[in-house]
Amino acid sequence: MLSKEEVKNLVDDLFEEEALLVGGLAAVHGMGDDLVWRLMKSLDAIRRKVLRRLGDTGPDDVCGMQPERPHLKPHPAVEEFLLKLRSA
């Protein structure tokens, strides 16, 4: 069984790879700065949520307020990935 520190390191490694992926896509496809900032902010929020579940960090820095989420349909590629992830 992995320790909390080992799991935290795995989570950090995973998000580092995701950040590098976003950076590579931004460089190759000329993604707009606003989109890149939003993606990275979202990845950071997800990372902090996972670490909170591990008991490694305190509450989120949004003072208990949930951000308003638009009701948008995900991109088909995102839907396919989520289906694969949930069925695994």
C-alpha positions in Angstrom: 0.0 0.0 0.0 1.2 3.5 -0.8 1.8 6.1 1.8 0.1 9.5 1.6 3.4 11.0 0.6 3.8 8.5 -2.2 0.3 9.2 -3.5 0.9 12.9 -3.3 4.0 12.5 -5.3 2.1 10.5 -7.9 -0.6 13.1 -8.1 2.0 15.9 -8.5 3.8 13.9 -11.2 0.5 13.4 -13.1 -0.4 17.0 -13.0 3.1 18.0 -14.0 2.7 15.8 -17.1 -0.8 17.3 -17.8 0.7 20.9 -17.5 3.4 20.0 -20.0 0.8 18.5 -22.3 -1.2 21.8 -22.2 1.9 23.8 -22.7 2.9 21.7 -25.7 -0.6 22.0 -27.2 -0.6 25.8 -26.6 2.8 26.1 -28.3 2.0 23.9 -31.3 -1.6 25.1 -31.9 -1.4 28.7 -30.8 -4.0 28.4 -28.1 -5.1 31.8 -26.7 -3.7 33.0 -23.4 -7.1 33.1 -21.8 -7.8 29.5 -22.6 -4.4 28.3 -21.3 -4.8 30.3 -18.1 -8.3 28.8 -17.6 -7.1 25.3 -18.2 -4.2 25.7 -15.8 -6.5 27.3 -13.1 -8.9 24.4 -13.5 -6.1 21.8 -13.3 -4.8 23.5 -10.1 -8.3 23.4 -8.6 -8.6 19.7 -9.4 -5.2 19.0 -8.0 -6.0 20.8 -4.7 -9.4 18.9 -4.5 -7.6 15.6 -4.8 -5.0 16.6 -2.2 -7.7 17.7 0.2 -9.2 14.2 -0.2 -5.9 12.8 0.9 -5.9 15.1 3.9 -2.7 16.8 2.8 -4.0 20.3 2.6 -6.6 22.6 4.1 -9.8 23.9 2.5 -9.8 25.5 -0.8 -9.0 29.2 -0.9 -12.4 30.2 -2.2 -13.9 30.8 1.2 -16.4 27.9 0.9 -18.0 29.4 -2.2 -18.6 27.2 -5.2 -17.9 28.9 -8.5 -20.8 29.1 -10.9 -20.5 26.5 -13.6 -22.0 26.9 -17.0 -24.1 24.1 -18.3 -22.1 23.2 -21.4 -22.0 19.9 -23.3 -18.4 18.4 -23.2 -16.4 18.0 -26.3 -16.9 14.4 -27.8 -13.3 13.6 -27.2 -13.6 14.5 -23.6 -16.8 12.5 -23.3 -15.1 9.4 -24.8 -12.2 9.8 -22.4 -14.5 10.0 -19.4 -16.5 7.0 -20.5 -13.2 5.0 -20.8 -12.0 6.2 -17.4 -15.3 5.4 -15.7 -15.6 1.9 -17.3 -12.0 0.9 -16.3 
